[in-house]
Amino acid sequence: MTIPVASNTDPKVLRVFVVRHGQTDHNVQKILQGHKDIDINERGASQAVLVGKVFASIPLDDIVSSDLVRCKNTVSEIAKFHPEVETAYTYNFRERNMGPVEGMYLTEAKEKYGDNYRNMGEQPKEFRERVESEWLKVVAKNNDSTNIVLCTHGGVISMWANYLYREKGFKSRVNEEKLKFPFNTSITVIDVHKGTGEGWIQDFGSTEHLGGHFEVKDQEIR
């Protein structure tokens, strides 16, 4: 289900627009990125321009981003419409550290490690706790805010949306099977009630600003 990306006007709710970075050459070549600092490519830059325009008319109170360059050069296209808002960059919203398979082609990682390649580097609990600690800081800091942007990575978005839905009791307007790996510069909308901590996943991986509905074909690429 896709709803129009719209501003939140309820002062009791914090709306977090979660944006995945633009396409990189490693995405195209099916190379596992993890913490490797890979920039967006030409198509990724075009995607960033399009997602930036979505937020031109949405008032933003805060902008937060992974400190990796592929996110920095995506979120800058959003930030330019909001010069009064300083973008905060953080290590904690980076993609999962994939250890020795970072920089390897997906096929190469599978050949060398088999299915165990998924278990290399940062473990699921470590990854989740890193993201959760920063998420809680951002939500607490924005107690007086109504709309913020978070630019991060596909693995972060997929893991976090599923954690909120399965473990934290967030309701979802999106079918559970749709909470997968999101497309480049897609927009996921998460609302958090400031008083109760309850939340709603209003949309996941929206790509309407790119001209249609797009999904990641290979869900194993990070």
C-alpha positions as CSV (number, residue, x, y, z in Angstrom):
1,M,0.0,0.0,0.0
2,T,1.4,3.4,-1.0
3,I,0.0,6.7,0.4
4,P,1.0,10.2,-0.7
5,V,4.1,11.5,1.2
6,A,2.5,14.2,3.3
7,S,3.4,16.4,6.2
8,N,2.3,15.5,9.7
9,T,0.4,18.2,11.5
10,D,-0.4,16.5,14.8
11,P,1.8,17.9,17.5
12,K,1.4,14.8,19.6
13,V,3.1,12.7,16.8
14,L,6.6,12.7,15.4
15,R,6.7,11.6,11.8
16,V,10.0,10.1,10.6
17,F,10.6,10.0,6.9
18,V,13.2,7.3,6.4
19,V,15.0,7.6,3.1
20,R,17.4,5.0,1.6
21,H,20.5,6.4,-0.1
22,G,20.7,6.7,-3.9
23,Q,22.1,3.9,-6.1
24,T,25.8,3.1,-6.1
25,D,27.9,1.2,-8.6
26,H,28.3,-1.5,-5.9
27,N,24.5,-1.9,-5.8
28,V,24.5,-2.5,-9.6
29,Q,27.5,-4.9,-9.5
30,K,26.1,-6.8,-6.5
31,I,29.0,-6.1,-4.3
32,L,28.5,-6.2,-0.5
33,Q,29.1,-2.7,0.8
34,G,28.5,-2.7,4.5
35,H,30.7,0.1,6.0
36,K,32.6,0.7,2.8
37,D,32.4,4.4,1.9
38,I,31.0,4.1,-1.6
39,D,29.5,7.2,-3.3
40,I,26.3,7.3,-5.3
41,N,26.6,6.9,-9.0
42,E,25.0,9.1,-11.8
43,R,21.6,7.4,-11.5
44,G,21.8,7.6,-7.7
45,A,22.4,11.4,-8.0
46,S,19.3,11.7,-10.2
47,Q,17.3,9.7,-7.7
48,A,18.6,12.0,-4.9
49,V,17.4,15.1,-6.8
50,L,13.9,13.5,-7.2
51,V,13.6,12.5,-3.6
52,G,14.8,16.0,-2.6
53,K,11.9,17.6,-4.4
54,V,9.4,15.5,-2.4
55,F,10.5,17.4,0.7
56,A,10.7,20.9,-0.8
57,S,7.2,21.7,0.5
58,I,7.3,19.6,3.7
59,P,8.4,21.5,6.8
60,L,11.2,19.7,8.5
61,D,12.4,20.1,12.0
62,D,15.4,17.9,11.9
63,I,17.6,16.0,9.4
64,V,19.7,13.0,10.5
65,S,21.9,10.8,8.3
66,S,24.4,8.0,8.3
67,D,27.9,9.5,8.0
68,L,28.8,7.4,4.9
69,V,29.1,9.4,1.7
70,R,26.3,7.6,-0.2
71,C,23.9,8.9,2.4
72,K,25.5,12.3,2.7
73,N,25.2,13.0,-1.0
74,T,21.6,11.8,-1.0
75,V,20.4,13.8,2.0
76,S,22.1,17.0,0.8
77,E,19.4,17.1,-2.0
78,I,16.8,17.2,0.7
79,A,18.7,19.6,3.0
80,K,19.1,22.2,0.4
81,F,15.4,23.0,0.6
82,H,15.8,23.5,4.4
83,P,18.8,25.7,4.9
84,E,17.6,26.5,8.4
85,V,18.0,22.9,9.5
86,E,21.5,21.5,10.3
87,T,22.0,17.9,9.2
88,A,23.4,15.6,11.9
89,Y,25.6,12.8,10.7
90,T,26.1,9.6,12.8
91,Y,28.0,6.4,12.7
92,N,25.1,4.6,14.4
93,F,22.8,4.7,11.3
94,R,25.4,3.0,9.1
95,E,24.7,-0.2,7.3
96,R,25.5,-3.4,9.1
97,N,29.3,-4.1,9.3
98,M,29.8,-7.2,7.2
99,G,33.3,-8.0,8.2
100,P,35.5,-10.0,5.7
101,V,32.8,-10.1,3.0
102,E,32.6,-6.3,2.6
103,G,33.8,-5.5,-0.9
104,M,33.2,-9.0,-2.2
105,Y,30.8,-9.8,-5.0
106,L,27.7,-11.6,-3.6
107,T,28.5,-14.7,-5.7
108,E,32.1,-14.7,-4.4
109,A,31.0,-14.4,-0.8
110,K,28.6,-17.3,-1.2
111,E,31.2,-19.5,-2.9
112,K,33.8,-18.8,-0.1
113,Y,31.5,-18.9,3.0
114,G,28.3,-20.5,1.9
115,D,25.2,-19.4,3.7
116,N,27.5,-18.4,6.6
117,Y,28.5,-15.2,4.7
118,R,25.3,-13.7,6.2
119,N,26.8,-14.1,9.7
120,M,30.1,-12.3,9.1
121,G,30.9,-9.1,10.9
122,E,28.4,-7.4,13.1
123,Q,25.9,-9.7,14.7
124,P,22.1,-9.1,14.6
125,K,21.8,-8.1,18.2
126,E,24.8,-5.7,18.0
127,F,23.4,-4.2,14.8
128,R,19.9,-3.7,16.3
129,E,21.2,-2.2,19.5
130,R,23.4,0.2,17.7
131,V,20.5,1.5,15.6
132,E,18.0,1.5,18.5
133,S,20.3,3.6,20.7
134,E,20.5,6.3,18.1
135,W,16.8,6.1,17.2
136,L,15.8,6.6,20.8
137,K,18.2,9.7,21.0
138,V,16.7,11.2,17.9
139,V,13.1,10.6,19.0
140,A,13.9,12.1,22.5
141,K,15.6,15.1,20.9
142,N,12.6,15.8,18.7
143,N,9.9,15.9,21.4
144,D,8.8,19.3,20.1
145,S,9.1,18.3,16.4
146,T,6.5,17.0,14.0
147,N,8.4,16.0,10.8
148,I,12.0,14.8,10.5
149,V,14.1,13.0,7.8
150,L,16.4,10.1,8.5
151,C,18.7,9.0,5.6
152,T,20.2,5.6,6.0
153,H,20.8,2.2,4.4
154,G,18.6,-0.6,3.1
155,G,19.7,-3.1,5.8
156,V,18.9,-0.6,8.5
157,I,15.5,0.2,7.2
158,S,14.5,-3.4,6.7
159,M,15.8,-4.5,10.1
160,W,14.3,-1.6,12.0
161,A,10.9,-1.7,10.4
162,N,10.6,-5.4,11.1
163,Y,11.8,-4.9,14.7
164,L,9.3,-2.2,15.4
165,Y,6.5,-4.3,13.9
166,R,7.4,-7.7,15.3
167,E,8.9,-6.8,18.7
168,K,7.8,-3.3,19.7
169,G,4.1,-3.6,18.7
170,F,4.0,-0.9,16.1
171,K,1.0,-1.2,13.8
172,S,1.5,-1.3,10.0
173,R,-0.6,-0.1,7.1
174,V,1.8,-2.2,5.0
175,N,1.4,-6.0,4.7
176,E,4.1,-7.8,6.8
177,E,5.5,-9.5,3.7
178,K,6.2,-6.1,2.1
179,L,8.6,-5.1,4.9
180,K,11.6,-6.2,2.9
181,F,14.7,-4.5,1.5
182,P,13.7,-1.1,0.1
183,F,14.6,0.5,-3.2
184,N,17.2,3.3,-3.6
185,T,15.8,6.7,-2.4
186,S,12.5,5.0,-1.4
187,I,10.6,6.7,1.4
188,T,9.4,4.8,4.5
189,V,7.0,6.7,6.9
190,I,7.0,5.9,10.6
191,D,4.9,7.8,13.1
192,V,5.6,7.8,16.8
193,H,3.2,9.0,19.4
194,K,5.2,11.2,21.8
195,G,3.1,10.5,24.9
196,T,2.6,6.7,24.6
197,G,5.5,5.6,22.5
198,E,3.1,3.8,20.3
199,G,3.8,3.8,16.6
200,W,2.6,3.2,13.1
201,I,4.4,2.2,9.9
202,Q,2.4,4.3,7.5
203,D,4.2,3.4,4.4
204,F,7.3,1.4,3.4
205,G,9.6,1.8,0.4
206,S,7.5,4.3,-1.5
207,T,9.0,5.1,-4.9
208,E,6.2,7.1,-6.5
209,H,8.6,10.1,-6.8
210,L,10.8,7.9,-9.1
211,G,7.9,7.5,-11.5
212,G,6.4,4.2,-10.4
213,H,6.6,1.2,-8.1
214,F,10.1,-0.3,-7.8
215,E,11.4,-3.1,-5.7
216,V,14.9,-4.5,-5.1
217,K,15.3,-7.7,-7.1
218,D,18.1,-9.1,-5.1
219,Q,17.2,-8.9,-1.4
220,E,20.6,-10.1,-0.3
221,I,22.6,-7.0,-1.4
222,R,23.6,-4.6,1.3
